[in-house]
């Protein structure tokens, strides 16, 4: 029989996490070997099987919840019916992989590396005790590593015959990188099953100081695709240059007009509804680290002027050009006038700025520049009548959320962190720049959400050479242990 929860002290938590490291890393490496692209059913299925086995091994009851053929794993373990319940959200899928961009043969075969002469060099896994060594693999930070830290904390409590201070429910998402398109419907259809006091998110990067981080909000996201059209086909630049308009110049002018030289969006009403009081600014900026250090790490001389600091900038919606395409470059370049120029945009949202509203503002701005909107490729009649032709596609993704730092749940988590790391040796962050598909839990279940941040901020998520610092992984286990053994008042 497991005993009732006892509050482990700081030293006991630290020793337990370090002692669990070899077993945790071994299981993490096995998990990372599974390709996990959410758009591939075979990838989803093999990760689903692994997750079901992992939860059954930990004595959790498991159910596969499916919405339109998209599966999610739900797991729960009732330790004491009289205790409250906490729901944990785990992201299982990852971004696509371009093997030739990685500094290792297989991004799904984890490699342990240490930095020598400014280069990351592979080392034997026996050196896993070095906290500054890093594990390189797809999804090790985003977010199989954080998920494994949580599971490892559960293993420690089982081995010590200690019950958590609350009942545990888990939802595992296999399409987060696709925007979790079926998650809102799943939550709506399974409200009673998912009911909990709050949801804790095992996803996201730490504050730039790399201190253990509690994050109380995330920006939402909307995406837009713009096609600016020129002639009906590509044209020889010698024969038709100075005559046939080049859509690249039109698109460049359109995009350049959306921001000023300080990076502030010029689209009317884009920042409407957002005000920060003096107390809020003080709270937001009460973070360790400096913007100067961040600028140096990013390799920039001057940041955009949307907020007075990095943390303030995250409190506002953003507009980003995430990709451009027109004809060809480098070895495939040709002397042509492209027939179309394409821009892919993403808009990060805050609770004050609704995604549909922000998308409408962008479209309204484009219309004011004299563009005629087409549904797909322009017809002959449209080409004959309008000089400026554009198609406009958009998608509303995750919605933003924000939980009060001084809420009952916030104070409970702070107590757990104080116990685990000592007073002040962690960060409480108001919001993060990234997006998470959590809003449906908040609005449908009427519960708050907080993200437990484990990975190092320089972890290359979504890019080649994604990595997780071993010291962060150990501290992640500590964080989960501290929270799991902290009674909820």
N, C-alpha and C positions, 0 to 999 in steps of 0.2 A: 504493500500500500504506500502511495505517496503521502508525505506529510503535508500539513497545511503550510502555506507560504511563510517563509521567514525572510526578513530583510537582510540579505547579505551585505557585509560592509565593503568598503572600497577595496581593501587589500584582497579579500576573498574573491571579489568579482574579477579583479585583475589577474590573480593566479589561475582562476578557473578558465578564463578566456585564453590565456597563454597555453595552458595545459591541453585545451581542446584543439589548438591550431593544427597539428599534424593531421588529425582525423578530418577536420573541417576542410582543409586544403585538398585532401585526397578526394573527398566527395565533390567538392567544387570543380576540380579538374574533370571528373567524369561528367558532370552536368554541362560544362562548357563545351565538351566534345560534340554536343548535339546542335547541329545547325538549326537556327530558330527564326527564320524569316516568316513573319506572320501571314504573308500572302500565299505561302506554299502549304497546302494541306498536309503533305507528308512531314514537313517540319513541325507543324502544330501538333500532329498526332504523336510523334516520337517524344516531344517534350511533355505532352499531356500524360503519356504512359509513365514517364519518369516521375512526374509530380504526384501522380496517384500512388505509385509505389513508395515514394519518399514520405508521404503523409500517413499512409497505412503503417509504415514501419515505426512511425512516431505515435501510433495508437489514436489517430484522428479518424473520425467518420468522414467519408468522402462521397461527393456527388458530382456528376458532370452536368452542368447547367448549359443547355444549348439554345441559342437564338438564331434562327435561319442558318442552321448548319455550322454556326461558329460556337465552339465549345469553350467553357470556362470551368475551372476546377473550384469547387467549394469544399472546404474542410472545416470541421469543428471538433472541439474537445471540451466537454463540460467537466470542470474540476470540482465545482460546488454550485449547485443550483441557486444558492442564496447570493452568490457573488455576481457583480455586473459582468458584462461581456464587452470585449474590445475586438473590433474587426480590423484585420491586417490586409492591406492590398499589396500584392506582389506582381511585378511585371516580369514576364518570362521571355517575350520575344525581343529581337534586336534589329538593328539596321542592316541593310544589305552589305555584303563584303566584296571588295575589289582586291583580290589576293596580291596582285602585282604592286599594290601601294604599301603593303605591310613588310616590316623588316623581319619576317619569319615565314617559313614555308606554308604553314597552315594556321590561319587566325582562330580556328576552333580547337587547336591543340595548344593549350596554355604553355607559355614559356616564362620562367622566372629570370629576371634580369636585374643587374645593378649598374649604376652609372659610374663609368670610368673615363676620365679625360673628356667629359661632356658627351659621351656616347653610351647608350644602353647596351650592355653586353650580356649574353646568356650565361647563367651559372647553374650549378647543380641544385636540385630541389632540397638538398641537405642544408642549404643556406637560407631556408625559409624563416629562420629565427631572426634574421636581420630585418628590423622594422622598416628600413628604407629601401629594401628590395621591392620590386614590383612584379605583379603578375600581368602579363600581356595576353589578351585574348578578346575576341568579340563578346560583348555582353558581360564582361567581368565586373565592370562598374555599373552598367546600365542594362539589366539590374540583377543579374544572377548572383553576383557577389553579395550585395546587401541582403537578398533573400536567403542566401546560405548562412550569413551571419545570424539572422533571426532563427533559422532552423537549428543552428549550432547552439544557440542559447537555450532552446527547448531541450536539446540533448543533454546539456549540462545539468539542467534542473531535474530531468528524469534520472540521470546517473546519481545525483545527490539526494534523490527521493524527496524533492521539494516541489510543492504545487505552486504554480503562478498565483498571483494575487487576484486574478480574474479569469473568467472563461475566455477561450480564444476561438475566434472564427477567422478564416482565411479565404480570400477570393484571389484566384490566379488568372491573370489576363494574358492572352496569347496574341493580342493584336493592338497593343498600346502604341506601337510605332505607326500604326495605320490610323490612329485617332480613336481607337476603341469604339468602332461604329455601333456595335450591338450592346455595349455596356449599359447605356441608359435604359433600354428596353428590358434588359436582364434585371436590373435593380428594381424597376417598376413592377415586374412580374413576380419578384421574390422578396418583397418587402419584409414579410415576417421571418423568413429564413435568414436574411441579412441583418436583422434588427440588432443594434448594439448601442453602447454609450457614446462611442466615437470611432472614427476610422484612422488608423495609423498607416502611413504610406511608406513602404520600403523602397524608395526610389528618389533619385536626385542627388546632386553634387553639393558638397559642403560650401560654406562661406569661404571667401578667398583667403582667410587666415588659416584655413585647414583645421580649425578647432571643431570638435563634435558639434553638430548643428541641429537645432529644432527649427523647422521652417513652417510658418503658419499661413502661408498663402502661395498661390501660383498664378501666373498670368495665363489667360486662355489664348487660343490661336484661331485665326481665319486665314485662308490662302486664296490668292487670286492669280489667274493666268491671263495675260494680255497678249493678243496677236495683232500687231500693227501690219497692215497689208500695203504692198506696193503694187507693181505690175502683176499680171496674172501668171507670169513665169519669170524665172531668172533670166537676166539680160546681160549681154556683153558690155563691160564698162567702157570700152573704147567706142563702140558704136552708139551707145545710148547714155553715156555719162553727160551731164549737163542738161539732159532732156527728161529721162524717166526718174521720178523722185525715188530716193533711197529710203525705205522704211526705218532703217537703223537710225538715221538722223532724227526722224520724227519721234521714235521711241525714246531716244536719248534726251531730247528736249522735253518730252512729256515727263520722264522720270526726274530729270534735273529740277523741274519746276515744283516737284512735290516737297523738296526740302530746301532750307537756307544753308548758308555756308557753315553754320554751327550745328547742323544735323537736326534742327527742329522741323517738324512737319508743318508745311504751309497750307495744307488742305483746310479750308474753313471748318471750325468747330471740332477739329480732331481731338483736342484736349479738354473739351467742355466737360464740366461736372467734377473735375479733379481739383481739390484744394488740400493743402497740407498745413496744419497749424504748427505753431512754434514747438509745441510739445511733441507733436508727431515727428517733426524733423529731428528733434533731439533724440527721440527714441530710435528712429531709423538710422541715424548716424552714430549711435553709440556702439560702434563695432570696432574690433581690433583691425590692425592693418592700415595701410594708406593707399590712396589712389595713385600716388607716385610709384609705389612698388608695383601696383597692378599695371600701370602704363608701361613700365619697363618689361614686365613679363609678357605683355601683349605685343610689345614692339611698336608702340604708337607714341607720338610726341604730345598729342593733345586729344582728349576725348570729345565726343559730341556734347553739346551744351543743353541737353534736355533737362537734366537735373544738376544741382550744384555738386553732387557726389555720385559715385557709382550706385550706392544704395538708393539714393533719391531717384536715379534714372529708372530703376525698376518699378517705381510706383506709377509710371505713365505708360500709355499704350505706345507701341513702336510700329514703324513701317520699314520693312527690309526687302531689298532685292536679293533673292536667294539664288537666282540663276538667269542668265541671258543666253540667247542663241540666235544666230543669223548666219546662214551659209556655212563656210568652213574656214579653219585657220591652220597655221603651221604646214605640215607636209601636204595637206589636202586643200590649201588655199588656192583660189581661182580668181581671175580678174572678171568678176561679175557684180551686178547689182542684185542683191537678194530680193526675193518676192515677198518675204515676210520676216519680221523681227519679233522675237518672243521674249517676254519677261515673266518670270515667276516671282510672285511677292508673298511674303508672310507678314501678317499683322498680329502682334502680341497684344492681348487685351487685359484690362484690369476690371474689377467689379463695377466701376463707374462707367465703363464703355462697352456697350453691347456689341457683339460681333456683327450682327446684321446692320446695325446703325453705322459702324465704321466702314463696312464694305460699301454701303450706300453713299457715304461721304466721298469715298474714292471714285466711285462711278460718276457721281455728280460733278466732281472736279474735272474728270476726263471729258465729260459732256460739255462743260464750260469752255474747254479748249478747242471746241469745234469738231469733235469726233462723232461720227455716225456709227452706231453699234449694229453688228451683224451677228446672227446666230451661229454661223459656221464660216465657211468660205464665202466671200461676197459673190453675189450674182452678177451677171453682165450688166443688168440694169443698175445695180448699186454702184458698180465700178464706173459707169458712165455718168452718174449723177453726183457722187460724193468724192471729194478729194482726200478726206481723212477717214479711213475705215479701220475699225478695231473690233475684235471679239473679246468678250469679257466673261470668264468663267470663275466661279468662286465656290468655296467649301467652308462651312462653319465647323470647326473642330471642337476641342475641349473648351469648356467655359472657365472663366477665372473664379477663384474663391479666395476668401480671407477669413481666418479665425482670430479672434481677439487674443492677443498675447497674455492678457491678464484675466482670461476666463478661468473657470474652475479647472478645466482640463489643462490649460496652460500652466497653472500653478502646480498641478499634480505632476506634470512632466518635468517641470523645473526642479521639484523636490527629488525626483528620481535622478536627474542629472547631477544635482548637487551631491547626492549620496555617492554617485559613481565616479565623478571626476573632480569633485571639490568645488566649492562656491566660486562661480565666475569663470571656470575653466571650460566654458562652452559658449555657444552663440544662440540667441533667440532671434531669428530673422523674420521680419514682417511679411516679406514676399520674395519670391525668386523669379528670375527671368524666364525660366522654362515653363512648359505647360504639362499638366497632368489631368487625366480624365476622371476627376473626382467629384465634380459639381453635382452629378446625379445622385451620389450618396448623400450629399449635404441637403439638397432640396427635397429629395424623395423620402429619405429616412429621417430628415430633420435632426441631423447630428453634425458636430464639428469635425474637422479633419486637420491633421498635422503630419508633416513629413519628417521622417527620421533620416538625416543625411549622413552618409558614411564615406563615399568615395572622395578622394583628393580632387581639388578643383582643376588641376592640370591633367585630367585623366583621358583626354582625347575621345570622349564619347561621341558617337555617330561618325567618327573618322577612323583612319587607319591607326594602328598601334594603340588602341584603347587599352587602358591599364588601371590597375588598382594597387595602391601602396599597401604592403602587408601590415604596417602599423595601423593603417586606417581600418583594415579588415578586423584586426584584433580589437580595436576600440569600438568597432561596430558590434561585435559580440558583447563587449562590456555594456554598451548602451542598451542593448536589448535585454541583458540580464538585469540591469538596474530598473528598467521599466517593468519587466515581467514580475519583479518581486516587490514593486511599490504599491501598497494598498491604495485603492481609489476611495476617496472620502466623499 
